[in-house]
Amino acid sequence: MRTDEFWQLIDSARSGGGEPDAIAARAVALLAARDPEEIIGYARHQRRVLTASYRVDLWGAAYLINGGASDDGFEYFRGWLMTQGREVFARAVAGPDSLADLPRVRSASLSGEEFECEDMLAVPWDAYRKATATELPTDRESPPVPDLNDFWDFDDADEARRRLPKLAALFVEPPQE
């Protein structure tokens, strides 16, 4: 499956509107209607997309927005980010502070809404099971290990303001005078 096909399937699932779990359910249905090899291709592409987004500053953005982000929480955040579509996803990977431009993220700074979608991560496995009544074959290709050497203390307000100024303006307490 090519990049355009991967995102077109997600866009088709998004076209029905609704919350991220509903988008994931539609993605499962759309993908399950395809050939099993295409489902495997989707799974491989999803792994590449998730690997490309496994970045420290994006993790920091997830931490600020959701009020914390464990390993699993960061995975689920990226599942939610996939449900926002290719453009938002790519912009967030390239510059995580761009998430502050999303109206829903801005309102979350007041409401405390958190953004996660574990179901989106399971789409290829659920679709393959639905299409074939068997488990998705294990991919022998091991994913590349991302470089996380630039980790910073996500609770450090000054560092958050320096690295993610727009998100910090929304989610970090102002400095004491």
N, C-alpha and C positions, 0 to 999 in steps of 0.2 A: 504494500500500500504506500502510495506517495503522500507527501506532506499535504498537498491540496486535498486529496481524497479524505485523509484523516480529519482535517478541519471542516470539510464540507459535511461529513457525517455529523460532527458535533453541531455545526450550524443548523442542520436539518432537525436535530433533536432540540435545539434551542428555539426553533421557530414556533413551537407549541407554547412557549412561555412557561411560566411557573417557576417554582423553586428548584435549586440544584438537584435534589434527589429525583424530581420528576424529569428533568433533563437527562439524568443518568439512566433512568428507566426507559425513556424513549430511545436513547443511544443503544441500549441493550437490544431492544426490539428491532431497530434498524440494522444493527450489525448481525444479529442472529439470522436475518433474512438473506445474508450473503453466504458465499462459499466459505467453508472452513479455512481455506488457505488465506482468504482475505481477513478473516478474524485473527489469524495468527499474525498477519502483517500489521494489523491494527495494534495488537499487543506489543509487537516489536517497536512500532513507531511511538506508542505511548511511553514505553520505557525510555526511548531516546529523548522525548519531550520532557519527561520527569527528570532525567539525568541533566539535561541542559538547564533546567530550572533549579537545580540543587545548588543554590548560591547563597553565600553568607548574608549579603545585604537583603536578599528576598526573604530569607529566614528572619532577619531583623524586622523587616516590614510586617511579616506575619505575626511576629511577637508583639509588636506595638499595636497592631490592629485588633488582635484577638486577646490582648491582655496576657500573653504567654503563648509559647509554642514548643511543645516537646518534639521529639523526633516524629512520632505519629501525627501530632498536631500539625507539623509542617507538611507532612505528606497529604493530609486531608485538606489543608489550606490550598495546596497546589491542585488537588482534585477540584475544589471550588473554582480556582482560577481557570482551569480548563473549561468549566461551564460558562465562563464569561466570553469565550471565543478567542480566535487566533490573534486578533489585533490587540486586545487587552492583555492577553497572555504574553505576547512578544514584547509589548511595551513594558510590562512589569518585569520581565526577565532582564531587559536591557537597562531599565531604570526603575527600580522598585518604588521610588518616591512618586512615580506617576500614578500609583494607586490612590493617592490623595485627591486626584482629579475625578474619581468615580463618585457620583452622588450618593450611592448606597454606602460607600466607605465613609464619606463625610458624615452622613447621618449616624453611622455606627459610633462615631466619636461621642455622640450624645446618648444614644440608646444602649450602647454596650453590646450590640449585635455582633456575633462571631461568624466567621466565614469558613466553613468546612464542608467537604463532600466526599466522604469515604466511598460512597457508592460509585462515584465516577472512576475511582481507581480500579474497581472490580468489573467494569464494563466488559473487557474482552473475555474474562473467565466466565462471567454469567452468560454472555452471548454464546460462547462456544458450548457451554453445558446445555443451553436451550436448543441450539442448532443440532447438536450431535449426541446428546445424552451421555457424553464422556467429558473428562477433564481436559482442559487446554494442555497440550504437550509442553513440557518444560523446555525452555530455550537453553541450549548449551552455551550460548554466547554470554559471557559474564559482562555486566555493565561496567563502564569505566568508573573509576573512583574519583569523585569530585575533589577539588582542592579546597579544603576548609581551613587553611592556615591563617586566613585573615579574620578569624572569629574575633568578635568584640563583645564586651559585656552589654547585652541588650537592655539591662536595667540602668546603665549609665546614661543619664539624661543628656549630659553635655555631648557625649559621643553620638547619641541618637540624633540630636539637633544638628551635629556636624555632618553625619552621613545621610540622614533622611529628613531634611529640614521641613518639608511640607507635611509629612506624616507626623513628625514630632510636634509640630504646631497644633495638630489635632488631638494627639493622644498622650503627650507628655505634659506634666504639670509645668507651668511657667517657672523660671528660676526665681528663687527667693531674693528679695532686695534687702 
